[in-house]
Amino acid sequence: MLFRTGYEIIYTFPQPTPIILVLNVHDSRASDLIVPDQLRTEPSIPISRYRDGFGNQCHRILAPAGRLCLRANATVRDSGEPDEVLSANTQDAVEDLPAETLVFLLGSRYCETDLLSHTAWGLFSGTTPGYPRVQAICNYVHNHIVFNYQNARASRSASEAFNEGTGVCRDYAHLAIAFCRCMNIPARYCTGYLSDLGTPLPYPPGDFAAWFEAWIDGRWHRFDPRNNTPRIGRILMARGRDAADVAIATTFGPNTLESFRVWTDEIQSSEAAGGSAS
């Protein structure tokens, strides 16, 4: 199965402004890229690359004063299989966890384990450790938060999402991550593309999606408390402690977002050659 993924983001800047971008398909999907997601800018400006502390691909640019358009269009091969669902995995003891997972046990900007620990143990201490416990957390978060784009707020933390009971996909992910960490389960934030394949019409406007991965029985497993059902066409872009680590654009100055479009559409093999950005 093939997907065309991409975005067009248009800003206006009153002055030259540095930007960090985290918009590339993750290296773990590099072998699936038939047409690479090459960033193009209009007007054309220099672009430099680096990898952050979590291994994500990042770009640095200096946006000129005025209008700047960011575009990419890729073709990605996908298995077409829905997200994996398991049930019998056991939970790793903290003392047995690999060192690289320990940072994902700690509180972070949007996931305040100190504020939610008592609540988490009250809600989930009676659940079966491991995969069933994480799924119980996802079930609770899915039912507790009411999805509403109009209530989106960039500063909302996990504890605020819990108290307010409203938010968007990143709020679902942050609350579930915080609960997992409170229950001694490493959890990391993920962002990427998610198709609407297999879901009922009408489809909402295209957007990037947030989900998370939890370390269970020796490996990372994917969970999506926002949708809480297996989905097809999930394409990872970046991982981090929370949304602060993987913001798609971090701008170091004032700006106006004029337009924002994202797409993840199934295509036929005959269309794959048309994947270059326009």
C-alpha positions in Angstrom: 0.0 0.0 0.0 1.2 3.5 -0.9 0.5 6.8 0.8 1.3 10.3 -0.4 2.2 12.4 2.6 3.1 16.0 2.9 2.4 19.5 4.0 2.2 23.2 3.0 2.7 25.7 5.8 2.8 29.4 5.1 4.0 32.0 7.6 4.5 35.8 7.5 7.5 37.2 9.4 8.0 40.9 10.3 11.8 40.4 10.5 14.4 37.7 9.7 13.6 34.9 12.1 15.4 31.6 13.0 13.3 28.4 12.9 13.9 24.8 13.9 11.7 22.3 12.0 11.0 18.7 12.8 9.0 17.6 9.8 10.8 14.7 8.2 9.6 11.1 8.2 11.6 9.2 10.9 14.7 7.2 9.9 12.9 4.0 11.0 10.7 4.4 7.9 13.6 5.4 5.6 13.4 2.2 3.6 9.7 2.8 3.0 10.3 6.2 1.3 9.8 5.8 -2.5 9.8 9.6 -3.0 11.7 11.4 -0.2 10.1 14.2 1.8 12.5 16.9 0.7 11.8 20.2 2.3 11.3 23.1 -0.2 10.9 26.7 0.6 9.5 29.7 -1.3 11.4 31.9 -1.6 14.4 29.5 -1.8 16.7 29.9 1.3 19.6 27.9 2.8 18.6 24.8 4.8 20.9 23.0 7.3 20.3 19.6 8.9 21.1 18.1 12.3 19.9 15.3 14.6 18.6 16.1 18.0 19.3 14.2 21.2 16.5 11.7 20.4 17.8 11.0 16.9 15.2 12.9 15.1 16.0 14.7 11.8 15.8 18.5 12.2 16.2 21.4 9.9 17.4 25.0 10.7 16.5 27.9 8.5 16.6 31.7 8.8 13.2 32.9 7.5 13.4 36.2 5.7 11.0 39.0 6.5 7.8 38.6 4.6 5.9 35.5 3.4 7.6 32.0 3.6 6.0 28.8 2.3 7.3 25.4 3.5 6.4 22.4 1.4 7.1 18.7 1.1 5.5 15.8 -0.7 6.5 12.2 -0.2 5.4 8.7 -1.3 5.6 6.1 1.5 5.2 2.4 1.3 3.1 0.9 4.2 2.1 -2.6 5.1 -1.6 -1.6 5.2 -1.9 -3.5 8.4 -3.6 -1.9 11.4 -1.7 -1.2 14.6 -0.6 -4.3 16.5 -2.7 -5.3 19.5 -1.3 -7.6 22.2 -2.5 -8.7 25.6 -0.1 -11.0 27.5 3.0 -8.9 27.9 4.5 -8.5 31.4 5.8 -5.2 32.9 9.5 -4.8 33.3 10.7 -4.0 36.8 12.4 -0.6 37.1 15.7 -2.2 38.0 15.7 -4.3 34.9 14.9 -1.4 32.4 17.6 -0.5 29.8 19.4 2.7 30.7 18.1 4.4 27.5 14.5 4.1 28.7 14.9 5.7 32.1 14.5 9.3 30.8 11.0 8.3 29.7 10.1 7.5 33.3 10.7 11.1 34.5 8.4 14.0 34.6 8.7 16.5 31.7 7.4 19.9 30.5 3.9 18.6 29.6 3.8 15.4 31.7 3.8 16.2 35.4 4.3 12.9 37.2 4.5 14.6 40.5 1.0 16.1 40.2 -0.6 12.9 38.8 1.1 10.1 40.7 -1.5 9.8 43.5 -4.3 9.9 41.0 -2.6 7.3 38.7 -2.1 4.8 41.5 -5.7 5.3 42.7 -7.0 4.6 39.2 -4.7 1.9 37.9 -3.0 0.0 40.8 -5.7 -2.7 40.5 -5.1 -3.4 36.8 -2.9 -6.2 35.4 0.7 -5.0 34.9 2.1 -4.7 31.4 0.1 -4.3 28.2 -3.3 -4.6 29.9 -2.4 -1.7 32.3 -1.3 0.6 29.5 -4.5 -0.3 27.6 -6.5 0.5 30.7 -4.8 3.9 30.9 -5.7 4.5 27.2 -9.3 3.5 27.8 -9.6 5.9 30.7 -8.0 8.8 28.9 -10.0 8.2 25.7 -13.3 8.4 27.8 -12.1 11.2 30.1 -11.1 13.8 27.5 -13.6 15.2 25.0 -11.9 16.0 21.7 -12.4 19.6 20.6 -10.2 21.5 18.2 -11.8 24.7 19.4 -10.3 24.0 22.9 -6.8 23.4 21.6 -4.1 25.2 23.7 -0.4 24.9 23.2 0.4 25.4 26.8 -2.0 22.7 28.2 -0.2 20.1 30.3 -1.3 16.6 31.3 -2.6 17.6 34.7 -4.6 20.5 33.0 -6.0 18.1 30.5 -7.1 15.8 33.3 -8.7 18.6 35.2 -10.4 20.3 32.2 -11.4 17.0 30.4 -11.0 18.5 27.0 -8.3 18.8 24.3 -6.8 17.4 21.2 -4.6 14.4 20.3 -1.5 15.8 22.0 -3.4 16.2 25.3 -4.6 12.6 25.1 -1.0 11.4 24.6 0.4 13.6 27.3 -2.1 12.4 30.0 -1.6 8.8 29.0 2.2 9.2 29.1 2.1 10.8 32.5 -0.1 8.1 33.9 2.3 5.4 32.5 5.3 7.0 34.0 3.6 7.3 37.3 3.0 3.5 37.1 6.7 2.9 36.4 6.2 2.3 32.7 8.5 4.2 30.3 6.5 6.1 27.8 7.6 8.4 25.0 5.7 10.9 22.8 5.3 10.4 19.0 4.2 12.6 16.2 3.6 11.9 12.6 1.1 11.3 9.8 -2.1 9.3 10.3 -4.4 8.4 7.5 -8.2 8.3 7.7 -8.3 4.9 5.8 -10.9 2.7 7.3 -12.7 5.4 9.2 -16.2 6.7 8.4 -16.8 9.8 6.3 -16.7 12.8 6.5 -13.0 13.0 7.1 -11.7 15.9 9.1 -9.2 18.4 7.7 -5.7 16.8 7.4 -3.4 17.3 10.3 -0.4 15.8 12.1 -1.2 13.3 14.8 0.1 12.5 18.3 0.3 9.0 19.9 2.8 7.4 22.3 4.9 4.3 22.8 5.3 2.4 26.1 8.1 0.0 27.0 6.6 -3.4 27.9 8.3 -6.8 28.1 11.6 -5.6 26.5 10.4 -3.5 23.6 8.4 -0.4 22.7 4.7 -0.8 21.9 2.4 1.8 20.1 -0.7 3.2 21.7 -3.2 5.8 20.6 -5.5 7.0 23.4 -7.2 9.6 21.1 -8.5 7.1 18.6 -8.1 4.0 20.9 -8.6 1.6 18.0 -6.1 0.1 15.5 -5.5 2.4 12.6 -3.9 2.0 9.1 -1.3 4.3 7.6 0.5 5.6 10.7 3.8 7.2 9.6 6.2 8.3 12.4 8.1 11.6 12.1 9.7 12.1 15.6 9.8 10.9 19.2 10.6 12.7 22.4 9.7 13.1 26.1 6.6 15.2 25.1 5.5 17.7 22.5 8.1 20.3 23.6 10.8 18.0 22.1 9.2 17.4 18.8 7.4 20.6 17.9 7.0 20.7 14.1 8.2 24.4 14.1 10.0 26.4 16.8 10.2 30.0 15.8 12.5 32.5 17.5 10.5 35.6 16.9 7.0 36.9 16.1 5.1 35.5 13.1 1.6 35.0 11.6 0.5 31.5 10.5 -1.4 32.1 7.2 -2.1 28.6 6.1 -1.6 25.0 7.3 -2.3 21.9 5.2 -1.4 18.3 5.8 -2.3 15.2 3.8 -1.9 11.4 4.1 -3.7 9.9 1.2 -3.7 6.4 -0.2 -2.5 6.3 -3.9 -2.1 3.7 -6.6 1.4 2.5 -7.7 0.9 4.3 -11.1 0.7 7.6 -9.1 3.9 7.1 -7.1 6.1 8.8 -9.7 4.3 12.0 -9.2 5.4 12.5 -5.6 7.8 15.4 -6.0 6.9 18.6 -4.3 5.1 21.2 -6.2 
